[in-house]
Amino acid sequence: MPLRQLPQTFRRAGELFVGFENDAVTVTEGAITTFKSSPGTTRSFCVRCGSTLTCATVHFPIETHYCVGAFDRAEELKPGKHVFANEQLSWLHLKDN
């Protein structure tokens, strides 16, 4: 699934991320810059508008987590599991089958 071309008015999707194995996603257009936000964690951003794109951590060495709002067809990314559900906002109600 391609990452969308990010306009200046792009609003990030908060902390809603989807994880893919490191070699499963290819950036085909645009440029990404990275920032080591804390020991063992690297975050990336669009160099054009600064939108949050990824988070990679030593805790998940074979996958990178992508901001859901960065994908053109984000609706197709259905969750397979919830992480940090104990930290969810009070208005978020997760329904599991």
Phi, psi and omega per residue, in radians:
M1 nan 2.191 -3.081
P2 -1.332 2.578 3.004
L3 -1.287 2.498 -3.109
R4 -1.297 2.722 3.003
Q5 -1.282 2.033 -2.961
L6 -1.500 2.047 3.089
P7 -1.359 2.919 3.127
Q8 -1.053 -0.507 -3.077
T9 -1.578 0.159 -3.121
F10 -0.979 2.282 3.055
R11 -1.883 2.221 -3.135
R12 -1.251 2.745 -3.052
A13 -1.568 0.663 -3.122
G14 1.129 -2.371 -3.141
E15 -1.849 0.649 3.099
L16 -1.621 1.913 -3.065
F17 -2.135 2.750 3.038
V18 -2.228 2.391 -3.095
G19 -1.729 2.400 3.050
F20 -2.301 2.632 3.011
E21 -1.035 2.591 -3.007
N22 -0.930 -0.610 -3.087
D23 -1.666 0.150 -3.079
A24 -1.526 -0.270 -3.096
V25 -2.142 2.360 3.092
T26 -2.169 2.261 3.053
V27 -1.455 2.093 -3.059
T28 -1.803 -0.185 -3.108
E29 -2.678 2.536 3.121
G30 1.497 -3.089 -3.097
A31 -2.348 2.628 -3.124
I32 -2.121 2.446 3.019
T33 -2.036 2.633 -3.082
T34 -2.054 2.777 -3.136
F35 -2.535 2.225 3.076
K36 -1.427 1.732 -3.009
S37 -1.366 -0.462 3.097
S38 -2.841 2.912 -3.138
P39 -0.978 2.129 3.103
G40 1.500 0.014 -3.122
T41 -2.214 2.256 3.088
T42 -2.132 2.279 3.092
R43 -1.959 2.655 3.109
S44 -2.224 2.724 -3.046
F45 -2.459 2.693 3.024
C46 -1.192 2.237 -3.128
V47 -1.219 -0.369 -3.107
R48 -1.419 -0.809 -3.037
C49 -2.086 -0.163 3.115
G50 1.455 0.095 -3.137
S51 -1.111 2.475 3.087
T52 -1.136 2.321 3.127
L53 -2.066 -0.895 -3.034
T54 -2.433 2.888 2.980
C55 -2.468 2.158 3.087
A56 -2.126 2.385 -3.082
T57 -2.411 2.686 3.109
V58 -1.156 -0.305 3.122
H59 -1.233 -0.417 3.079
F60 -2.262 1.294 -2.963
P61 -1.151 -0.378 -3.092
I62 -1.793 0.082 3.131
E63 -2.371 2.753 3.059
T64 -2.140 2.494 -3.126
H65 -1.801 2.209 -3.074
Y66 -1.894 2.435 3.062
C67 -1.109 2.139 -3.068
V68 -0.994 -0.674 -3.106
G69 -1.140 -0.159 -3.137
A70 -1.474 -0.113 -3.094
F71 -1.701 2.440 3.104
D72 -1.030 -0.723 -3.065
R73 -2.015 0.958 -3.071
A74 -1.019 -0.507 -3.140
E75 -1.031 -0.459 -3.122
E76 -1.366 -0.195 -3.118
L77 -1.533 1.615 -3.107
K78 -1.591 2.350 -3.097
P79 -1.145 2.470 3.066
G80 -1.837 -0.339 3.103
K81 -2.842 2.833 3.088
H82 -1.940 2.391 3.024
V83 -2.127 2.591 -3.087
F84 0.997 0.558 -3.141
A85 -1.067 -0.465 3.123
N86 -1.215 -0.196 3.125
E87 -1.839 0.174 -3.071
Q88 -1.166 2.700 3.080
L89 -1.198 2.638 -3.045
S90 -1.072 -0.476 -3.111
W91 -1.496 -0.106 3.123
L92 -1.563 2.126 -3.133
H93 -2.054 1.884 -3.127
L94 -1.524 2.296 3.115
K95 -1.982 2.087 3.114
D96 -1.861 2.477 3.086
N97 -1.611 nan nan
